[in-house]
Amino acid sequence: MNILVTGGAGFIGSAVCRLLARNEQVRVVNVDKLTYAGNLESLQAISNLPNYVHYNADVCDDVAILDILRREEIDIVMHLAAESHVDRSIDSPGAFVETNVVGTFRLLNATLEYWRALPADKQLSFRFHHVSTDEVFGDLPFDEGIFTEETPYAPSSPYSASKAASDHFVRAWHETYGLPVVLSNCSNNYGPFHFPEKLIPLVILNALEEKPLPVYGEGANVRDWLHVEDHARALHLVAARGTLGESYNIGGRAERTNLQVVEAICDILDKKRPRTPGSYRDLITFVSDRPGHDRRYAIDPSKVERDLGWKAEHTFESGLASTIDWYLRNEWWWGPIRQQKYGGERLGGKIEGAA
Ligand code: NAD
């Protein structure tokens, strides 16, 4: 089984590559152009394995992609490569259209050409899995509603609009050309190897460095959190066994306000790395809200639980504690990123924005 993972040097893609590479019967082909968010250090544990390879390529480069598909005789494509940070999409939406929309279109075209030339039995078993986000469904009121697979799309940010567009292209390539696709839409992820501009690692590292912990608005926005390793297991199941043409909502049944998340991190750090004097909560600072900030996301994961037998193994509390332990032990990974690219004041105003 040869699986091509796009964006395999990113946060979720690297978790998927690490999970898949455990199985010697699977060859993991990581295609990642290594933007600021891509980091091969996240793949250190598998980079020397004979069943893992990385290609430094852009999903927008359909010629390169087609060549890799043929050379590696790919059986499954798992498409994760994307620009993923909402705040960046507000500042510079062009890159999001380029990678998330045009890149997905080019990847679909290359995959279709490859798939059409496969022998009949290979065509039958081939699958293209598109990895998307719950943000495509838009804004939920604080006190009612939940995203199911039937919820209409209503994206609010340039990021979620670009992901929604890519989801539509993927469905269209199934309906129009018969490409065997499956989709998934997941809630906010957290866990090890998470780039330090996103909420949870940002707060952990700012706290350790005694920097302000800026919270948008009143911190009331609600997100539904899932540990990245639970997501990776779900993605593997969806890619291998999901019904073609369908989508699966993936989430951890763990809705928390941003303020609850930040306070939970402070409370865990107060125990593990006590601050003298005071609590890490004293560093919390409220900053003006992000434009177009959706109030609440909440995922109903019943379908993936029922049909594919998936269930989140981490509770938010156990997953957050182990994530904090990971950041405390792994400064070799995040230290250079904080120093070289995102140290100092640039982090100050950015607080929310896990994809
Ligand atoms: P990430 O930003 O950590 O990683 C993205 C990876 O894609 C990086 O390694 C980057 O180098 C690579 N990449 C970017 N543009 C590329 C291009 N043109 N060609 C090849 N590689 C390119 O993102 P993530 O958080 O791991 O998210 C992965 C996917 O999961 C995205 O599609 C995202 O929309 C989706 N998702 C993320 C979350 C979340 O909470 N992080 C939740 C639901 C869905």
Boltz pocket constraint, residues with backbone or C-beta under 6 A from the ligand:
constraints:
  - pocket:
      binder: B
      contacts: [[A, 6], [A, 7], [A, 8], [A, 9], [A, 10], [A, 11], [A, 12], [A, 13], [A, 31], [A, 32], [A, 33], [A, 34], [A, 35], [A, 36], [A, 37], [A, 38], [A, 39], [A, 57], [A, 58], [A, 59], [A, 60], [A, 79], [A, 80], [A, 81], [A, 82], [A, 83], [A, 84], [A, 85], [A, 99], [A, 103], [A, 131], [A, 132], [A, 133], [A, 134], [A, 163], [A, 185], [A, 186], [A, 187], [A, 188], [A, 189], [A, 190], [A, 195], [A, 354], [A, 355]]
      max_distance: 6.0
